Amino acid sequence: MVCLSTVPGGYAFYAGTSMAAPKTAGLAGVIIAKYGKDVLSPSQVKHIIQSSADDWFKPGYDGESGFGSINAVNALIRK
């Protein structure tokens, strides 16, 4: 994941798990808030995030991009 971040004197692009982890954790929190605490199991939240991601490269999981880039809109409009 590439993310624009503030740095002393301006902005910079950073990539990697240090950028992806807080965004993914935030999305997990919003999904839990939408459905209610203790309604979804951790594996259900994980499935929502993975299945709603914008897939890159090979369909499904691949070694280059995992499941792709998380997509909060897709994750939250799921039925």
C-alpha positions as CSV (number, residue, x, y, z in Angstrom):
1,M,0.0,0.0,0.0
2,V,1.3,3.5,-0.8
3,C,0.2,6.3,1.4
4,L,0.8,10.0,1.4
5,S,2.1,11.1,4.8
6,T,3.2,14.3,6.5
7,V,6.9,14.7,7.1
8,P,8.9,17.6,8.4
9,G,8.7,20.2,5.7
10,G,6.0,18.7,3.6
11,Y,4.7,15.3,2.4
12,A,6.2,12.0,1.3
13,F,4.9,8.7,-0.1
14,Y,5.6,5.7,2.0
15,A,4.8,2.1,1.2
16,G,4.6,-1.2,3.1
17,T,3.0,-2.8,6.1
18,S,3.6,0.2,8.3
19,M,1.2,2.1,6.1
20,A,-1.2,-0.7,5.5
21,A,-1.7,-1.9,9.0
22,P,-3.2,1.2,10.5
23,K,-5.6,1.7,7.6
24,T,-6.7,-1.9,7.7
25,A,-7.2,-1.8,11.5
26,G,-9.2,1.4,11.1
27,L,-11.4,-0.3,8.5
28,A,-11.9,-3.3,10.8
29,G,-13.1,-0.9,13.5
30,V,-15.5,0.8,11.2
31,I,-16.9,-2.5,10.1
32,I,-17.4,-3.6,13.7
33,A,-19.0,-0.3,14.5
34,K,-21.4,-0.7,11.6
35,Y,-22.6,-4.2,12.6
36,G,-22.3,-3.8,16.4
37,K,-19.8,-5.1,18.9
38,D,-19.7,-8.9,19.2
39,V,-21.9,-9.5,16.2
40,L,-19.1,-10.5,13.7
41,S,-16.2,-12.8,14.5
42,P,-12.7,-11.7,13.7
43,S,-12.6,-14.1,10.8
44,Q,-15.9,-12.6,9.4
45,V,-14.3,-9.1,9.6
46,K,-11.2,-10.4,7.9
47,H,-13.4,-12.0,5.1
48,I,-15.2,-8.7,4.5
49,I,-12.0,-6.8,4.2
50,Q,-10.4,-9.4,1.9
51,S,-13.4,-10.0,-0.3
52,S,-14.1,-6.3,-0.8
53,A,-10.5,-5.3,-1.7
54,D,-9.6,-4.0,-5.2
55,D,-7.9,-7.0,-6.6
56,W,-4.6,-6.4,-8.5
57,F,-2.6,-8.8,-10.6
58,K,-3.8,-12.4,-10.4
59,P,-7.4,-13.1,-9.3
60,G,-7.6,-13.8,-5.5
61,Y,-4.6,-13.9,-3.3
62,D,-1.2,-13.6,-4.9
63,G,2.3,-13.1,-3.6
64,E,2.8,-9.7,-5.2
65,S,-0.3,-7.9,-3.8
66,G,-2.0,-10.2,-1.4
67,F,-5.7,-9.7,-1.9
68,G,-5.1,-6.2,-3.3
69,S,-5.9,-2.8,-1.8
70,I,-8.5,-2.5,0.9
71,N,-11.7,-0.6,-0.3
72,A,-13.6,0.9,2.6
73,V,-16.7,1.8,0.4
74,N,-17.0,-1.8,-0.9
75,A,-16.5,-3.2,2.6
76,L,-19.3,-1.0,4.1
77,I,-21.9,-1.4,1.3
78,R,-21.9,-5.2,1.4
79,K,-25.2,-6.8,2.2
